[in-house]
Amino acid sequence: MFDKGEHTLQPLSWRREAVQRGFAGLDGVVSMDLGRRERKLQQRGHLVSASKASLLQLMELVASYIDGQSYDLTDQNGVFYPQVRMDSFALRGPIRAANQASCEYEIIYTQLSV
């Protein structure tokens, strides 16, 4: 889907979960690290297609992956991201149509803990 145009994928930090409990007679709290949870991945770029109609079809194809399922993702540098769920797909400007149709977009993914 992203073989034309410029695309960048930026992985953000992993989120950790911790529980803190206070106990009677104990000064302070006990902190229990529950480990790494998930992280967000942000993809931005330009979708490019031969016509506005084919660009709209491509956008529908991309949006169809917002289905709650997790997939494997490989970025433009060959970095592999397993168990990735697409959370949102949004245009970041108007659709431009000349000899090709293009638009800026942003996708937010969640990578589940692996």
C-alpha positions in Angstrom: 0.0 0.0 0.0 2.9 2.4 0.7 5.1 1.6 -2.3 4.7 5.1 -3.8 5.3 8.4 -2.0 7.3 9.4 1.0 6.6 7.6 4.3 8.2 7.7 7.8 7.5 5.5 10.8 8.5 6.7 14.2 8.3 4.3 17.1 7.5 6.0 20.4 8.5 4.8 23.9 7.2 1.6 25.5 4.8 2.2 28.3 5.4 0.4 31.7 2.9 -0.4 34.3 3.5 -0.4 38.0 1.3 -0.8 41.1 2.1 1.0 44.4 0.6 -0.1 47.6 0.8 1.3 51.1 0.5 -1.0 54.1 -0.4 -0.2 57.7 2.8 0.1 59.8 5.0 0.7 56.8 6.6 4.0 56.1 6.2 4.6 52.4 4.9 2.3 49.7 5.8 -1.0 48.0 6.2 -0.6 44.3 5.6 -3.6 42.0 6.8 -3.3 38.4 4.2 -5.1 36.1 6.5 -4.8 33.1 6.4 -3.4 29.6 2.9 -3.0 28.1 2.6 -1.4 24.6 3.9 1.5 22.6 2.6 3.8 19.9 4.0 4.0 16.4 3.3 7.1 14.3 3.5 6.9 10.5 3.3 10.0 8.3 3.7 10.5 4.6 2.0 11.0 1.3 -0.3 8.6 -0.5 0.1 8.8 -4.3 -2.0 7.3 -7.0 -2.7 7.7 -10.7 -6.2 9.4 -10.2 -8.4 10.8 -7.5 -10.7 7.7 -7.7 -7.8 5.3 -7.3 -6.5 7.3 -4.4 -9.9 7.1 -2.7 -9.8 3.3 -3.2 -6.3 3.2 -1.6 -7.5 5.3 1.3 -10.4 2.8 1.8 -8.0 -0.1 1.7 -5.7 1.5 4.4 -8.8 2.3 6.6 -10.0 -1.3 6.3 -7.1 -2.3 8.6 -8.7 -0.4 11.5 -10.4 -3.7 12.5 -8.9 -4.5 16.0 -6.7 -7.2 14.6 -2.9 -7.2 15.0 -0.6 -7.5 12.1 3.1 -7.6 11.4 4.6 -4.4 10.0 7.9 -3.8 8.3 9.0 -0.2 7.8 10.9 1.4 4.9 14.3 0.4 6.5 13.3 -3.2 6.9 12.7 -3.0 10.7 10.1 -5.6 11.7 7.4 -4.7 14.2 5.2 -7.7 15.3 1.7 -7.5 16.8 0.8 -4.1 15.5 -2.8 -2.8 15.6 -3.9 0.2 13.5 -5.8 2.7 15.7 -6.4 5.7 13.4 -5.9 6.9 9.8 -6.4 10.6 9.1 -5.7 13.0 6.3 -3.5 16.0 7.2 -4.6 18.2 4.4 -6.6 18.3 1.1 -6.4 15.8 -1.7 -4.3 17.3 -4.5 -5.0 16.1 -8.1 -3.0 17.0 -11.2 -1.3 14.4 -13.3 -1.3 12.3 -10.1 -3.5 12.5 -7.0 -1.8 12.7 -3.6 -2.6 13.6 0.0 -0.8 13.8 3.3 -1.8 11.3 6.0 -1.1 10.2 9.5 -1.6 6.7 11.0 -1.3 5.8 14.6 -0.6 2.2 15.5 -0.3 0.4 18.8 2.4 -2.3 19.1 1.3 -4.8 21.7 4.0 -6.1 24.1 6.0 -8.9 22.6 
